[in-house]
Amino acid sequence: MQSIQVGQLKRDFSAILKLVHDNDETFIIEYGKKHHKVAMIVPYVEKQEKRTFGLYKHKGSFQFTEDSAMTEEALLEG
């Protein structure tokens, strides 16, 4: 993961996009003299793997009942 200033991003935009596409590079975009981190450029992934929930990864599970108002897909989209 590399950090770049907005000016460098503007100057080298095509080359940076090529690195993201070809090498799966990730860039943090910084702004201003104090280098505030404002955004990231990450490789596009067509389909994400099934999500797990942070600290509780592989430590539990849950299941929706048939009469549940929210679907599993709706929960994972939010």
C-alpha positions in Angstrom: 0.0 0.0 0.0 1.4 3.3 -1.0 0.5 6.9 0.0 0.4 9.6 -2.7 -0.4 13.3 -2.7 -3.3 14.6 -4.8 -0.8 16.5 -7.1 1.0 13.2 -7.9 -2.3 11.5 -8.5 -3.4 14.1 -11.0 0.0 14.0 -12.8 0.3 10.2 -12.9 -3.4 9.1 -12.9 -3.2 6.7 -15.9 0.0 5.1 -14.6 -1.5 4.7 -11.1 -4.6 3.1 -12.5 -2.4 0.7 -14.5 -0.6 -0.3 -11.3 -3.9 -0.9 -9.5 -5.2 -3.0 -12.4 -2.1 -5.0 -13.3 -0.5 -5.4 -9.9 -3.4 -5.2 -7.5 -1.7 -2.2 -5.8 -3.6 0.0 -3.3 -3.1 3.7 -3.0 -4.0 6.0 -0.1 -4.7 9.5 -1.4 -3.4 12.3 0.9 -4.4 16.0 0.7 -2.8 19.2 2.0 0.4 20.1 3.7 -0.5 17.9 6.7 -1.1 14.9 4.4 -4.6 14.2 5.6 -5.7 10.8 4.3 -8.9 11.3 2.3 -9.5 8.3 0.1 -8.2 5.0 -1.3 -7.9 3.5 -4.8 -8.2 -0.2 -4.5 -8.5 -3.0 -7.2 -12.1 -3.7 -8.3 -13.3 -7.1 -7.3 -16.2 -8.5 -9.3 -17.7 -10.7 -6.6 -16.8 -10.5 -2.9 -16.4 -13.6 -0.8 -18.8 -14.3 2.0 -18.3 -11.8 4.8 -17.3 -12.7 8.3 -17.8 -10.4 11.3 -14.5 -9.1 12.6 -13.6 -10.2 16.1 -16.1 -13.0 16.0 -14.7 -14.6 12.9 -15.2 -18.4 13.3 -16.4 -18.0 16.9 -20.1 -18.2 16.4 -23.0 -18.1 13.9 -26.5 -16.9 13.5 -29.5 -18.0 11.5 -32.6 -16.1 10.4 -35.9 -17.6 11.1 -38.4 -18.0 8.3 -40.6 -15.2 9.7 -37.7 -12.7 10.1 -38.3 -9.2 8.7 -34.7 -8.9 7.4 -33.0 -11.3 5.0 -29.4 -12.4 5.3 -28.6 -10.6 2.0 -30.1 -7.3 3.3 -27.9 -7.5 6.5 -24.7 -8.2 4.5 -25.4 -5.3 2.0 -25.6 -2.7 4.8 
